[in-house]
Amino acid sequence: MTSLEIGIASFPILLILIFLRLPIGLAMLLCGMVGTWLVLGTWNPILAKLKAETYSTFSSHSLSIIPLFLLMGQFAGLGGMSQSLFRAANTWLGHRKGGVAMAAIGACAGFGAICGSSLATAATMAQVALPELRRYGYSGALATGTLAAGGTLGILIPPSVVLVIYAILAEQNIAKLFLSAFVPGVLAAIGYMIAISIYVRLYPASAGSSPRAPYLERFKALFDVWPVLMVFFLVVGGIYFGWFTPTEGAAIGAAGTGIIALVNGGLTWRTFIDSVLATAVATAMIFFIVFGASIYNGFLALSQVPQEIAAMIVESGFNPWIVLTVILILYLLLGCVMDSLSMILLTIPIFFPIVSALDYGLNPEEFAIWFGIIVLIVVEVGLITPPVGMNLFVINSMAKDTPISATYRGVTPFVITDLVRTAILVIFPPISLFLLRWLY
């Protein structure tokens, strides 16, 4: 077999290993090592690469932003920010038909602004909102579907761990990616609320409403979310105003949420240790996937698979928009069996050179940022599509009286809104690039 054939053959083998429940990082590591050995015929370069790649990957300054954002999310949960966000949203929206579910979406959007993890957003907000949704008569399908979809706002509204990884792989500015993700993130939250509004009109028995809160109580609840706004504007605003780098901003955000949690009584020595350990476990998992992907992508580069595929598509004369559509469909299919981070690490080194060689009417930097936002959105859809939507499993495990099939049904309207939003953002790139062009 030629090196190109070995590289192509590695894809089905990798998918088989994933289906056999082998951890994705280990599967990519094994495929990369064995593939490199088949191409070169010796283990010596592989062993040398393992030594060098381990140090270069884990000592990367850019990756240090990930544990800091994860720790910020842990402290935010301890600081009662999730409760105050939901309470504020519920006092303003809860009396409407489907309003408590809309409030959960709004709270998820707010929490996503200080937490870069989808799973953390889904799990944290479910603890707060799920009992309230059930108390006001929401069906298990709508309650779990709402929270699963709302959790995806954790990676769409900046800061976002997945966008950090994309920025590193595509060699783009993290701050500019965060800025460009903001408008699509707000559109996602609005789209989810519209989906709830339509759903409760089609199925009136699936939702109730809470009593109308007096305006004094509404404004008091709104005032209680000032710590969230302060952290968000300090971190994101500080990055855009040039006060500090994204990594420094993440450190300041973690320190700020930690202080708030300490003042509110949620941060004790025990919860601090638990938060650090949870952050360490999540970081280790992410870093191992990054390491495995690095070895596998190095093998793909050696086999010339990305370069050959890119050259073939460019020479074939395919319409660039058809190529992009096929890639997005592949992302949707992969999202049914893989987690978001693994998809990004596995596919960007292959797909990015392909689409970068085509003409979409944007300059290279704008295209790279726009493509990253589109990929982020379709990856987000993968978090709530059966059979392996991670958010679905997280929420369903917390709602033990709701069968997983009901959660699948409940999330369907949100998947539809995601697909519509993706189509709009693909057709109209300026929507994603509006803030970027305005500020830069």
C-alpha positions in Angstrom: 0.0 0.0 0.0 1.1 3.6 -0.7 1.3 6.1 2.1 -1.8 7.8 0.7 -3.8 4.5 0.8 -2.6 3.9 4.4 -3.8 7.3 5.4 -7.3 6.9 3.8 -7.6 3.4 5.3 -7.0 4.8 8.8 -10.4 6.6 8.8 -12.6 3.5 8.9 -10.3 1.8 11.3 -10.5 4.9 13.6 -14.3 4.9 13.5 -14.4 1.2 14.2 -12.2 1.7 17.3 -14.6 4.5 18.4 -17.6 2.3 17.9 -15.9 -0.3 20.1 -15.9 2.3 22.9 -12.1 2.9 22.9 -11.4 6.4 24.2 -11.1 8.8 21.3 -7.8 10.1 22.3 -6.3 6.6 22.6 -7.9 5.6 19.3 -6.3 8.5 17.5 -2.9 7.9 19.2 -2.9 4.2 18.2 -3.9 4.9 14.6 -1.3 7.7 14.4 1.5 5.5 15.8 0.7 2.4 13.7 0.1 4.4 10.6 3.4 6.2 10.9 5.2 2.9 11.4 3.5 1.5 8.2 4.6 4.5 6.2 8.2 4.7 7.5 8.8 1.1 8.4 10.5 1.8 11.7 9.5 2.8 15.3 12.4 5.2 16.0 10.8 8.3 14.5 7.6 7.5 16.4 9.4 7.2 19.7 11.2 10.4 19.1 8.0 12.2 18.1 6.2 10.9 21.3 8.9 12.5 23.4 9.0 15.8 21.5 5.2 16.0 21.0 4.4 15.4 24.6 6.5 18.4 25.7 5.5 20.7 22.9 1.8 20.0 23.3 1.5 20.2 27.1 3.8 23.2 27.5 1.8 25.2 24.9 1.0 28.7 26.4 -2.2 28.8 24.3 -3.6 25.7 25.9 -3.2 27.1 29.4 -6.4 29.1 28.8 -8.5 25.8 28.9 -8.0 24.9 32.6 -8.5 28.5 33.6 -11.9 28.8 31.8 -12.9 25.4 33.2 -12.0 26.5 36.7 -13.9 29.8 36.2 -17.0 27.7 35.4 -16.5 25.6 38.5 -16.3 28.7 40.7 -19.3 30.3 39.0 -21.4 27.3 40.0 -20.3 27.6 43.6 -20.9 31.3 43.6 -24.7 30.9 43.1 -24.5 32.7 39.7 -26.6 30.0 38.0 -29.4 30.4 40.6 -29.4 34.2 40.3 -29.4 34.1 36.5 -32.4 31.7 36.4 -34.2 33.6 39.1 -33.8 36.9 37.1 -34.9 35.4 33.8 -37.8 33.6 35.4 -39.2 36.7 37.1 -39.4 38.5 33.7 -40.5 35.5 31.5 -41.9 32.8 33.8 -45.5 34.1 33.7 -45.7 33.6 29.9 -46.7 30.3 28.2 -43.5 28.4 28.1 -41.8 31.2 30.0 -40.0 29.1 32.5 -38.4 27.1 29.7 -37.4 30.4 28.0 -36.0 31.6 31.3 -33.9 28.4 31.4 -32.5 29.3 28.0 -31.8 32.8 29.0 -30.0 31.6 32.1 -28.0 29.1 30.1 -26.9 32.0 27.8 -25.8 34.1 30.7 -24.0 31.2 32.3 -22.3 30.4 29.0 -20.8 33.8 29.1 -18.7 32.8 32.1 -18.3 29.1 31.4 -16.6 27.7 28.2 -18.0 24.2 28.6 -21.3 22.9 27.2 -21.5 19.9 29.5 -20.8 22.1 32.6 -23.5 24.6 31.5 -26.0 21.9 30.9 -25.3 20.1 34.2 -25.2 23.3 36.3 -28.4 24.8 34.9 -30.2 21.5 35.1 -29.7 21.4 38.9 -31.3 24.8 39.1 -34.0 24.8 36.4 -35.2 21.2 36.2 -37.0 21.2 39.5 -38.8 24.4 38.6 -39.8 23.2 35.2 -41.3 20.1 36.6 -43.0 22.1 39.4 -44.8 24.2 36.9 -46.1 21.2 34.9 -43.6 21.1 32.0 -43.4 17.7 30.3 -40.3 15.6 30.7 -39.6 15.9 27.0 -39.8 19.7 26.9 -37.9 20.2 30.1 -35.0 17.9 29.2 -34.9 19.0 25.6 -34.8 22.7 26.7 -31.9 22.2 29.1 -29.9 20.0 26.7 -30.2 22.6 23.9 -29.5 25.5 26.3 -26.3 23.8 27.4 -24.9 24.1 23.9 -24.8 27.9 24.5 -21.8 27.2 26.8 -19.5 26.6 23.8 -21.2 29.1 21.5 -21.3 32.2 23.6 -17.7 33.2 24.4 -15.6 32.2 26.1 -15.5 28.8 24.5 -13.0 25.9 25.0 -13.8 24.5 21.5 -13.1 27.9 19.8 -9.7 28.0 21.6 -8.8 24.6 20.1 -10.0 25.8 16.7 -7.9 29.0 17.0 -4.8 26.9 17.8 -5.4 24.5 14.9 -6.2 27.2 12.3 -3.7 29.7 13.7 -6.2 32.4 14.3 -6.7 35.1 16.9 -8.7 33.9 19.8 -10.1 37.3 20.7 -11.5 37.8 17.2 -13.1 34.4 17.2 -14.7 35.1 20.5 -16.1 38.4 19.2 -17.4 36.8 16.0 -19.2 34.1 18.0 -21.2 36.5 20.1 -23.9 37.4 17.5 -24.5 33.8 16.5 -24.7 32.9 20.1 -27.4 35.5 20.8 -29.3 34.3 17.7 -29.1 30.8 19.0 -30.7 31.8 22.3 -33.5 33.8 20.5 -34.1 30.8 18.1 -34.5 28.4 21.0 -37.0 30.7 22.7 -39.0 30.9 19.5 -38.9 27.1 19.2 -40.3 26.9 22.8 -43.0 29.4 21.9 -44.1 27.4 18.9 -43.9 24.1 20.7 -46.1 25.1 23.6 -48.7 26.4 21.2 -48.8 23.1 19.3 -48.8 21.1 22.6 -50.4 23.3 25.2 -50.4 20.5 27.8 -46.6 20.3 27.8 -46.1 23.5 29.7 -47.4 25.7 32.5 -46.5 29.1 33.8 -45.4 30.6 37.0 -47.2 33.5 38.8 -46.5 37.0 37.4 -43.8 38.7 39.6 -44.2 42.3 40.7 -41.8 44.8 39.0 -40.0 45.4 42.3 -39.1 41.7 42.5 -38.1 41.7 38.9 -35.6 44.6 39.2 -34.2 43.2 42.4 -33.6 39.8 40.7 -32.0 41.7 37.8 -29.7 43.5 40.2 -28.6 40.2 41.7 -26.9 39.1 38.4 -24.4 42.0 38.6 -21.5 39.6 39.4 -22.1 37.7 36.2 -22.1 40.9 34.2 -19.0 42.2 36.0 -17.0 39.0 35.3 -18.2 38.9 31.6 -17.3 42.5 30.8 -14.0 42.3 32.8 -12.9 39.2 31.0 -14.2 39.7 27.5 -14.1 43.5 27.6 -10.5 43.4 28.9 -9.4 41.2 26.1 -10.9 43.5 23.4 -9.7 46.7 25.0 -6.2 45.2 25.1 -5.8 45.3 28.8 -4.7 41.7 28.9 -4.3 38.6 26.7 -7.0 35.9 26.5 -5.0 33.7 28.9 -4.6 36.5 31.4 -8.3 37.3 31.0 -9.1 33.7 31.8 -6.9 33.9 34.9 -8.6 37.1 36.0 -12.0 35.6 35.4 -11.2 32.5 37.5 -9.9 34.7 40.3 -13.0 36.9 40.1 -15.5 34.1 40.2 -13.5 32.5 43.0 -13.7 35.7 45.1 -17.5 35.9 44.4 -18.0 32.3 45.4 -15.9 32.9 48.6 -18.0 36.0 49.6 -21.2 34.1 48.9 -20.1 31.2 51.1 -20.1 28.7 48.3 -16.3 28.3 48.3 -14.8 26.5 51.2 -11.6 24.5 51.5 -13.4 21.3 50.6 -15.3 22.8 47.5 -12.1 24.5 46.4 -10.3 21.1 46.4 -13.2 19.5 44.6 -13.2 22.3 42.0 -9.5 22.0 41.3 -9.8 18.2 41.0 -12.7 18.4 38.7 -10.8 21.0 36.6 -7.8 18.7 36.5 -9.7 15.7 35.4 -11.5 17.6 32.6 -8.2 19.2 31.5 -6.4 15.9 31.5 -9.1 14.4 29.3 -9.0 17.3 26.9 -5.2 17.4 26.7 -5.0 13.6 26.1 -7.4 14.0 23.2 -5.3 16.9 21.9 -2.2 14.8 22.2 -3.7 11.8 20.4 -5.0 14.1 17.7 -1.6 15.7 17.3 0.0 12.3 16.7 -2.7 11.2 14.3 -2.7 14.5 12.4 1.1 14.2 12.1 0.6 10.8 10.5 -2.0 12.2 8.1 0.3 15.0 7.0 3.0 12.4 6.5 0.7 10.4 4.3 -0.3 13.5 2.3 -4.0 12.8 2.7 -5.1 16.4 3.4 -2.9 17.9 0.6 -4.0 15.3 -1.9 -7.7 15.7 -1.1 -7.5 19.5 -1.3 -5.7 19.4 -4.6 -8.2 16.9 -6.0 -11.2 19.1 -5.0 -9.6 22.3 -6.3 -8.7 20.7 -9.7 -12.2 19.1 -10.0 -13.8 22.5 -10.3 -16.6 21.7 -7.8 -18.6 24.7 -6.7 -17.1 25.9 -3.3 -20.6 26.2 -1.7 -21.3 22.6 -2.6 -18.0 21.5 -1.0 -18.8 23.5 2.1 -22.3 22.0 2.3 -20.9 18.4 2.1 -18.4 19.2 4.8 -21.2 20.5 7.1 -23.3 17.5 6.5 -20.3 15.3 7.4 -20.0 17.2 10.6 -23.7 16.6 11.4 -23.3 12.9 10.8 -20.1 12.7 12.8 -21.9 14.5 15.6 -24.1 11.5 16.0 -21.2 9.3 17.1 -18.4 11.7 18.4 -18.0 14.5 20.9 -17.4 18.0 19.8 -13.7 18.4 20.8 -12.8 15.1 19.0 -14.5 16.2 15.8 -12.6 19.5 15.8 -9.3 18.0 16.4 -9.8 15.2 13.9 -11.3 17.2 11.0 -9.9 20.7 11.0 -6.4 19.6 9.8 -8.2 17.9 6.9 -11.1 20.2 6.0 -9.5 23.6 6.6 -6.8 23.2 3.9 -9.6 22.1 1.5 -11.9 25.0 2.0 -9.1 27.5 2.4 -8.0 26.7 -1.2 -11.5 27.7 -2.5 -13.0 31.2 -3.1 -15.8 32.3 -0.9 -15.4 36.0 -1.5 -13.7 36.7 1.9 -10.1 37.5 2.7 -8.1 34.7 4.4 -8.6 35.9 8.0 -12.3 36.6 7.6 -12.8 33.3 6.0 -11.0 31.4 8.7 -13.0 33.1 11.4 -16.3 32.6 9.6 -15.6 29.0 8.9 -14.7 28.4 12.5 -18.0 29.9 13.7 -20.0 27.7 11.2 -18.1 24.6 12.3 -18.7 25.5 16.0 -22.5 25.7 15.3 -22.7 22.4 13.5 -20.5 20.8 16.2 -22.9 22.3 18.8 -25.8 20.5 17.0 -23.9 17.3 17.5 -24.2 17.7 21.2 -27.9 17.3 21.0 -28.4 14.8 18.2 -29.0 11.1 18.9 -27.7 8.6 19.5 -24.5 10.0 21.1 -25.5 13.6 22.0 -23.5 14.2 25.2 -25.8 16.9 26.5 -28.8 14.5 26.1 -27.1 11.9 28.3 -26.1 14.5 30.9 -29.6 16.0 31.3 -31.4 12.6 31.0 -29.2 11.2 33.8 -30.5 14.0 36.0 -34.1 13.5 35.1 -34.5 9.8 36.0 -38.2 9.8 35.5 -37.9 10.8 31.8 -37.1 8.1 29.2 -34.3 8.9 26.8 -36.7 8.6 23.9 -38.7 11.5 25.3 -35.6 13.6 25.6 -34.9 12.8 21.9 -38.4 14.0 21.0 -38.1 17.1 23.1 -34.8 18.3 21.6 -36.1 17.9 18.0 -37.5 21.5 17.7 -34.2 22.9 18.9 -32.2 20.9 16.3 -34.5 22.3 13.6 -33.8 25.8 14.7 -30.1 25.1 14.7 -30.2 23.9 11.1 -32.2 27.0 10.0 -29.7 29.2 11.8 -26.7 27.4 10.2 -28.2 27.9 6.8 -28.7 31.7 7.4 -25.2 32.2 8.7 -23.7 30.2 5.7 -25.7 32.3 3.2 -25.0 35.6 5.0 -21.4 35.6 6.3 -21.6 39.3 7.4 -23.9 38.3 10.3 -21.0 36.5 11.9 -18.4 39.1 10.8 -20.4 42.2 11.8 -18.7 42.9 15.1 -15.3 41.9 13.8 -15.5 44.4 10.9 -16.9 47.1 13.2 -14.2 46.9 15.9 -11.3 46.0 13.7 
